């Protein structure tokens, strides 16, 4: 696996996700992401406060059907372990000691689920809970190399993926679109053009501290996780043109 590591264009992936207009688009997007990272599986699993589930990813249809049929949501150590956490979790750090957990893991492996996994827990309004998971068959050493290289990217993609999924949640009230101020628009535009912060601030004839204020304000309005995410959202919504 170590030889297969590559650089994934996160900005392009975020832009593609931003264009998603229905749940089916998320399935297409997650398959592409899995292929880009060259791993066996990538999965998004969503549960609301009523227990309704939605998922998309690359697990086999047989495993998905089996999971739902046996109501493995109740014993899955990944679900149970991550529900108590707010930070990404490697599967090896979860509790697999019970007989039920060991049986579940053995069956999952038979259906092609990886022996390695990295899950990112997320929470939304009204009790919504979700996991974004990367899974693969490889050694501990190779998996650690993969996580070291891609951890930050996966966290960013996971939260953006969850945000898009929430947009398609039934009966969800759409958020009002917030507009950017002229200076926030300038800041986002220069960053989208590839300027670093020093050059953007110099071009706008302001200090880097003031530029940072405009960037953070724009990021908040756009509901973005970081600056790259903010630029992607601004471009996809037509708020800036490069």
C-alpha positions as CSV (number, residue, x, y, z in Angstrom):
1,X,0.0,0.0,0.0
2,X,2.8,2.4,0.8
3,X,3.8,2.6,-2.8
4,X,0.3,3.6,-3.8
5,X,0.1,6.7,-1.8
6,X,-0.7,9.7,-3.9
7,X,-1.6,13.4,-3.6
8,X,-5.3,13.9,-3.8
9,X,-6.7,17.2,-5.2
10,X,-8.8,18.1,-2.2
11,X,-9.9,21.4,-3.7
12,X,-11.3,19.7,-6.7
13,X,-13.0,17.1,-4.5
14,X,-14.7,19.8,-2.4
15,X,-15.9,21.6,-5.5
16,X,-17.4,18.4,-6.9
17,X,-19.2,17.7,-3.6
18,X,-20.5,21.3,-3.6
19,X,-22.2,20.6,-6.9
20,X,-24.0,17.6,-5.5
21,X,-27.8,18.2,-5.8
22,X,-29.2,14.9,-4.6
23,X,-28.2,12.0,-2.4
24,X,-27.3,9.9,-5.4
25,X,-24.5,12.4,-6.2
26,X,-23.0,11.6,-2.8
27,X,-22.6,7.9,-3.8
28,X,-20.9,8.9,-7.0
29,X,-18.6,11.3,-5.0
30,X,-17.6,8.8,-2.4
31,X,-16.7,6.1,-5.0
32,X,-14.4,8.7,-6.7
33,X,-12.8,9.6,-3.4
34,X,-12.2,5.9,-2.6
35,X,-10.5,5.5,-6.0
36,X,-8.5,8.6,-5.5
37,X,-7.1,7.5,-2.2
38,X,-6.5,3.9,-3.5
39,X,-8.1,2.1,-0.6
40,X,-10.6,-0.7,-0.4
41,X,-13.5,1.2,1.1
42,X,-14.9,4.6,2.0
43,X,-18.3,4.9,3.7
44,X,-20.6,7.6,5.1
45,X,-23.2,6.4,7.6
46,X,-25.9,8.7,9.0
47,X,-28.4,8.1,11.8
48,X,-31.0,10.6,13.0
49,X,-32.7,10.9,16.4
50,X,-35.5,8.6,15.4
51,X,-33.1,5.8,14.3
52,X,-33.6,6.3,10.6
53,X,-30.4,5.4,8.7
54,X,-28.8,6.6,5.4
55,X,-25.6,5.4,4.0
56,X,-23.4,5.5,0.9
57,X,-20.1,4.0,0.1
58,X,-18.3,1.0,-1.3
59,X,-19.1,-1.9,1.0
60,X,-20.7,-4.8,-0.9
61,X,-24.5,-4.8,-1.2
62,X,-24.5,-8.1,0.6
63,X,-22.8,-6.7,3.7
64,X,-25.1,-3.6,3.7
65,X,-28.1,-5.9,3.6
66,X,-26.7,-8.2,6.3
67,X,-25.8,-5.2,8.5
68,X,-29.4,-3.8,8.4
69,X,-31.0,-7.3,8.6
70,X,-29.1,-8.2,11.8
71,X,-29.4,-4.6,13.2
72,X,-25.7,-4.5,13.8
73,X,-26.0,-0.8,14.6
74,X,-26.7,-2.0,18.2
75,X,-23.4,-3.9,18.6
76,X,-21.0,-2.4,16.0
77,X,-17.9,-1.3,18.0
78,X,-17.2,1.4,15.5
79,X,-20.6,3.0,16.0
80,X,-20.7,2.5,19.7
81,X,-17.1,3.6,20.3
82,X,-17.2,6.7,18.1
83,X,-20.5,7.8,19.5
84,X,-18.7,8.5,22.8
85,X,-16.0,10.5,21.0
86,X,-15.6,13.8,19.1
87,X,-12.3,13.1,17.5
88,X,-11.3,10.7,14.7
89,X,-10.7,7.1,15.8
90,X,-8.5,4.3,14.6
91,X,-10.4,1.0,14.8
92,X,-7.6,-0.6,16.7
93,X,-8.3,1.7,19.6
94,X,-11.9,0.5,20.0
95,X,-13.2,-2.3,22.2
96,X,-13.5,-5.6,20.3
97,X,-13.3,-7.8,23.4
98,X,-16.9,-9.0,23.6
99,X,-18.0,-12.2,22.0
100,X,-20.6,-10.2,19.9
101,X,-17.9,-7.7,18.7
102,X,-15.5,-10.5,17.7
103,X,-18.3,-12.3,15.8
104,X,-19.3,-9.1,14.1
105,X,-15.7,-8.4,13.1
106,X,-15.1,-11.9,11.7
107,X,-18.3,-11.6,9.6
108,X,-17.3,-8.1,8.4
109,X,-13.9,-9.5,7.2
110,X,-15.7,-12.3,5.3
111,X,-17.7,-9.6,3.4
112,X,-14.6,-7.7,2.5
113,X,-14.5,-5.0,5.1
114,X,-10.9,-4.0,5.8
115,X,-8.9,-5.1,8.8
116,X,-7.9,-1.4,9.2
117,X,-10.2,1.5,9.7
118,X,-10.3,5.2,10.5
119,X,-13.6,6.7,11.4
120,X,-14.5,10.4,11.9
121,X,-17.6,11.0,14.1
122,X,-19.8,14.0,13.4
123,X,-22.9,15.4,15.0
124,X,-25.6,17.6,13.4
125,X,-28.8,19.4,14.6
126,X,-31.7,17.5,16.2
127,X,-29.7,14.5,17.3
128,X,-28.2,13.6,13.9
129,X,-25.1,11.5,14.1
130,X,-22.8,10.4,11.3
131,X,-19.5,8.6,10.6
132,X,-17.2,9.0,7.7
133,X,-14.9,5.9,7.4
134,X,-11.8,4.9,5.4
135,X,-11.1,1.2,5.5
136,X,-8.4,-1.0,3.9
137,X,-6.6,-4.4,4.1
138,X,-3.0,-3.8,4.9
139,X,-0.4,-4.0,7.7
140,X,-0.4,-1.7,10.7
141,X,2.8,0.0,9.4
142,X,1.3,0.8,6.0
143,X,-2.0,2.0,7.6
144,X,-0.1,4.4,9.9
145,X,1.7,5.8,6.9
146,X,-1.6,6.3,5.1
147,X,-3.1,8.1,8.1
148,X,-0.1,10.3,8.6
149,X,-0.3,11.4,5.0
150,X,-4.1,11.9,4.6
151,X,-5.5,12.5,8.1
152,X,-6.2,16.2,7.7
153,X,-7.7,15.8,4.2
154,X,-10.0,13.0,5.3
155,X,-11.3,15.1,8.3
156,X,-12.0,18.1,6.0
157,X,-13.8,15.9,3.4
158,X,-15.8,14.1,6.1
159,X,-17.2,17.3,7.6
160,X,-18.0,18.7,4.2
161,X,-19.6,15.4,3.1
162,X,-21.8,15.5,6.3
163,X,-22.8,19.1,5.6
164,X,-23.9,18.1,2.1
165,X,-25.8,15.1,3.4
166,X,-27.7,17.3,5.9
167,X,-28.9,19.4,3.0
168,X,-30.7,16.4,1.7
169,X,-32.3,15.4,5.0
170,X,-36.1,15.2,4.8
171,X,-38.0,18.2,6.1
172,X,-34.8,20.2,6.6
173,X,-35.3,24.0,6.4
174,X,-32.7,25.4,4.0
175,X,-30.3,28.0,5.4
176,X,-30.6,31.5,4.2
177,X,-27.7,32.4,1.9
178,X,-25.3,34.9,3.5
179,X,-23.6,37.4,1.2
180,X,-20.0,38.5,1.5
181,X,-18.9,42.1,2.0
182,X,-16.8,43.7,-0.7
183,X,-13.6,43.3,1.3
184,X,-14.5,39.7,2.2
185,X,-15.1,39.0,-1.5
186,X,-11.7,40.5,-2.4
187,X,-9.9,38.4,0.2
188,X,-11.6,35.2,-1.0
189,X,-10.9,36.1,-4.7
190,X,-7.2,36.6,-4.2
191,X,-6.9,33.4,-2.2
192,X,-8.7,31.6,-5.0
193,X,-6.3,33.0,-7.5
194,X,-3.4,31.4,-5.6
195,X,-2.1,34.4,-3.7
196,X,-0.6,33.7,-0.3
197,X,-1.8,35.8,2.6
198,X,1.1,38.2,2.5
199,X,0.6,38.9,-1.2
200,X,-3.2,39.2,-0.8
201,X,-2.8,41.6,2.1
202,X,-0.3,43.7,0.1
203,X,-2.6,43.8,-2.9
204,X,-5.5,44.9,-0.8
205,X,-3.2,47.4,1.0
206,X,-4.1,46.0,4.5
207,X,-2.2,44.2,7.2
208,X,-2.2,40.4,7.3
209,X,-4.0,40.6,10.6
210,X,-6.9,42.6,9.0
211,X,-6.9,40.1,6.1
212,X,-7.3,37.3,8.6
213,X,-10.3,39.0,10.1
214,X,-12.0,39.2,6.6
215,X,-11.1,35.6,5.9
216,X,-12.5,34.3,9.2
217,X,-15.7,36.4,8.8
218,X,-16.2,35.0,5.3
219,X,-15.5,31.5,6.5
220,X,-18.2,31.9,9.2
221,X,-20.8,33.2,6.8
222,X,-20.1,30.4,4.4
223,X,-20.3,27.7,7.1
224,X,-16.8,26.5,6.1
225,X,-14.4,24.4,8.1
226,X,-11.3,26.1,7.0
227,X,-10.0,28.6,4.4
228,X,-9.8,26.1,1.5
229,X,-13.4,25.0,2.2
230,X,-14.5,28.7,2.3
231,X,-12.9,29.4,-1.1
232,X,-14.6,26.3,-2.6
233,X,-18.0,27.3,-1.2
234,X,-17.7,30.9,-2.4
235,X,-16.8,29.8,-5.9
236,X,-19.5,27.1,-6.1
237,X,-22.1,29.7,-5.0
238,X,-21.0,32.3,-7.5
239,X,-19.9,34.7,-4.8
240,X,-16.5,35.0,-6.3
241,X,-15.4,34.6,-9.9
242,X,-11.8,33.7,-10.9
